[in-house]
Amino acid sequence: MKCNSCADGYLIVKSSKDGSKHFLACTNYTANGKGCGNIIWKEDFYRMMRL
């Protein structure tokens, strides 16, 4: 799915560092903090999609 905050990235499923939560994150992000940085938590995604 294309990122809704930038024109270059895609939202992919990632997990939190401890693996307990999942979220969508933009691929247009770099480790130095530059780029999009858009994150959508699972609960918010379900709410947006009315699931």
N, C-alpha and C positions, 0 to 999 in steps of 0.2 A: 504494500500500500504506500502511495506517495505521502511524504511528510506534508502536513497541513501548515507548517510554519516556514518552510524554505522550499526553494525550487529544485534543489540538488539531491536531497536525501530521500530515503525510504524508511518506513517504520518497520522494525524487526523485533521479534520477541527476545527479551533478555531476562535474566534472573538476577535477583539481588545477590550481594556478595555471599550471604549465608545460604542462599538457595531457597529461602522460604517464601519469597514473593516474585511474581512475574510482572513485566511491564513491557510496553512498546517504547523503543528508543530510536531516534533518528541515526542513520548511518553517516550523516554529515557532521560527525563529532570527532574531535581529536583529544588525545590524552592531556594536552596542555590547556584544555578548556575552550579552545576556539572552535568555531563552527556553530551549528544549530543548537544542539543540546535539548531538543524537544523530547519530553518524556510523557507518556500517558499510562497511568497505572491501570491494572486490569479492571478494577471496579469502575473507574471512570469510563473506560472503553465500553464495558457492558452497558453502562448508563446511556452513553452516547448512541449506542446501537439498539437501545431498548430491549436488551436481552434479560 
